């Protein structure tokens, strides 16, 4: 893959990468930093990509690692109580966003990757480095939580 093709694919993925970062990081500045670091690392390491058809999953995994690295570094800096609720990304449903941000981390990321980003269960398992059965059970628990919430009725009305 040439540098130009790689750059084109990355530009096409930017919105998806930002949405994934929104599922993990509460602060806008951290989201932007994670996406920027992800793109920079992917650019430097593009020669290590073995299967070009897996580019999007590969870059998303880099992003997830960057997000978790930011969370680890921020744990020492900011008490959780002082972090305000993050606004929904532009163009998204605020109620659905609030529901996703209220989910535990283990449920939120598989739900976002599967339902909002359209990844297959096997791809999510590979990205998160967990068995596909675990992805399925987390999706089932996330759906159960959605059914119990008021968001489910609002989403059905759309």
CORCORWO-V702112 format. One record per residue. N is the residue number from 1. SS is DSSP state (H for helix, E for strand, L for the rest). OMEGA is omega in whole degrees, 0 to 359 (NA if undefined). NEAR is the number of other C-alpha atoms within 12 Angstrom. Layout:
n=N ss=SS omega=OMEGA near=NEAR
n=N ss=SS omega=OMEGA near=NEAR
This chain:
n=1 ss=L omega=180 near=18
n=2 ss=L omega=179 near=12
n=3 ss=H omega=181 near=15
n=4 ss=H omega=178 near=11
n=5 ss=H omega=179 near=15
n=6 ss=H omega=180 near=25
n=7 ss=H omega=179 near=20
n=8 ss=H omega=179 near=16
n=9 ss=H omega=180 near=26
n=10 ss=H omega=178 near=30
n=11 ss=H omega=179 near=20
n=12 ss=H omega=184 near=16
n=13 ss=H omega=188 near=25
n=14 ss=H omega=181 near=26
n=15 ss=H omega=178 near=22
n=16 ss=H omega=179 near=27
n=17 ss=H omega=180 near=39
n=18 ss=H omega=179 near=40
n=19 ss=H omega=178 near=36
n=20 ss=H omega=178 near=45
n=21 ss=H omega=177 near=43
n=22 ss=H omega=180 near=40
n=23 ss=H omega=184 near=42
n=24 ss=H omega=189 near=40
n=25 ss=L omega=182 near=41
n=26 ss=L omega=186 near=35
n=27 ss=L omega=182 near=29
n=28 ss=H omega=182 near=25
n=29 ss=H omega=178 near=18
n=30 ss=H omega=178 near=29
n=31 ss=H omega=181 near=33
n=32 ss=H omega=178 near=26
n=33 ss=H omega=181 near=25
n=34 ss=H omega=180 near=38
n=35 ss=H omega=180 near=38
n=36 ss=H omega=179 near=25
n=37 ss=H omega=179 near=27
n=38 ss=H omega=181 near=37
n=39 ss=H omega=180 near=35
n=40 ss=H omega=179 near=19
n=41 ss=H omega=179 near=24
n=42 ss=H omega=180 near=31
n=43 ss=H omega=181 near=28
n=44 ss=H omega=186 near=17
n=45 ss=L omega=184 near=18
n=46 ss=H omega=179 near=28
n=47 ss=H omega=181 near=16
n=48 ss=H omega=178 near=16
n=49 ss=L omega=185 near=21
n=50 ss=L omega=184 near=12
n=51 ss=L omega=184 near=13
n=52 ss=H omega=179 near=18
n=53 ss=H omega=180 near=14
n=54 ss=H omega=184 near=20
n=55 ss=H omega=184 near=31
n=56 ss=H omega=178 near=33
n=57 ss=H omega=179 near=34
n=58 ss=H omega=181 near=33
n=59 ss=H omega=179 near=40
n=60 ss=H omega=178 near=39
n=61 ss=H omega=176 near=32
n=62 ss=H omega=180 near=34
n=63 ss=H omega=179 near=41
n=64 ss=H omega=177 near=38
n=65 ss=H omega=178 near=27
n=66 ss=H omega=180 near=32
n=67 ss=H omega=180 near=37
n=68 ss=H omega=176 near=28
n=69 ss=H omega=177 near=21
n=70 ss=H omega=178 near=29
n=71 ss=H omega=180 near=26
n=72 ss=H omega=181 near=15
n=73 ss=H omega=181 near=13
n=74 ss=H omega=181 near=19
n=75 ss=H omega=181 near=16
n=76 ss=L omega=187 near=10
n=77 ss=L omega=191 near=12
n=78 ss=L omega=174 near=16
n=79 ss=L omega=183 near=11
n=80 ss=H omega=182 near=14
n=81 ss=H omega=184 near=8
n=82 ss=H omega=181 near=12
n=83 ss=L omega=179 near=16
n=84 ss=L omega=176 near=13
n=85 ss=L omega=180 near=18
n=86 ss=L omega=177 near=24
n=87 ss=L omega=178 near=22
n=88 ss=L omega=177 near=25
n=89 ss=L omega=180 near=26
n=90 ss=L omega=177 near=14
n=91 ss=L omega=180 near=11
n=92 ss=L omega=179 near=15
n=93 ss=L omega=183 near=18
n=94 ss=H omega=180 near=19
n=95 ss=H omega=178 near=21
n=96 ss=H omega=178 near=31
n=97 ss=H omega=179 near=31
n=98 ss=H omega=178 near=24
n=99 ss=H omega=182 near=29
n=100 ss=H omega=181 near=39
n=101 ss=H omega=177 near=32
n=102 ss=H omega=180 near=24
n=103 ss=L omega=173 near=27
n=104 ss=L omega=183 near=19
n=105 ss=H omega=184 near=23
n=106 ss=H omega=179 near=25
n=107 ss=H omega=187 near=32
n=108 ss=H omega=186 near=35
n=109 ss=H omega=176 near=38
n=110 ss=H omega=179 near=45
n=111 ss=H omega=181 near=39
n=112 ss=H omega=182 near=37
n=113 ss=H omega=183 near=40
n=114 ss=H omega=188 near=27
n=115 ss=H omega=182 near=22
n=116 ss=H omega=183 near=25
n=117 ss=L omega=174 near=27
n=118 ss=L omega=177 near=19
n=119 ss=L omega=175 near=26
n=120 ss=L omega=182 near=22
n=121 ss=H omega=181 near=29
n=122 ss=H omega=178 near=22
n=123 ss=H omega=179 near=28
n=124 ss=H omega=179 near=35
n=125 ss=H omega=179 near=26
n=126 ss=H omega=181 near=25
n=127 ss=H omega=184 near=30
n=128 ss=H omega=180 near=29
n=129 ss=L omega=176 near=20
n=130 ss=L omega=179 near=19
n=131 ss=L omega=180 near=18
n=132 ss=H omega=176 near=20
n=133 ss=H omega=177 near=17
n=134 ss=H omega=177 near=21
n=135 ss=H omega=181 near=32
n=136 ss=H omega=181 near=24
n=137 ss=H omega=178 near=20
n=138 ss=H omega=175 near=30
n=139 ss=H omega=179 near=30
n=140 ss=H omega=178 near=19
n=141 ss=H omega=177 near=21
n=142 ss=H omega=177 near=31
n=143 ss=H omega=177 near=25
n=144 ss=H omega=178 near=18
n=145 ss=H omega=179 near=22
n=146 ss=H omega=179 near=29
n=147 ss=H omega=181 near=17
n=148 ss=H omega=182 near=13
n=149 ss=L omega=178 near=20
n=150 ss=L omega=182 near=17
n=151 ss=H omega=183 near=24
n=152 ss=H omega=179 near=20
n=153 ss=H omega=181 near=14
n=154 ss=H omega=180 near=16
n=155 ss=H omega=179 near=17
n=156 ss=H omega=181 near=11
n=157 ss=H omega=183 near=8
n=158 ss=L omega=NA near=9
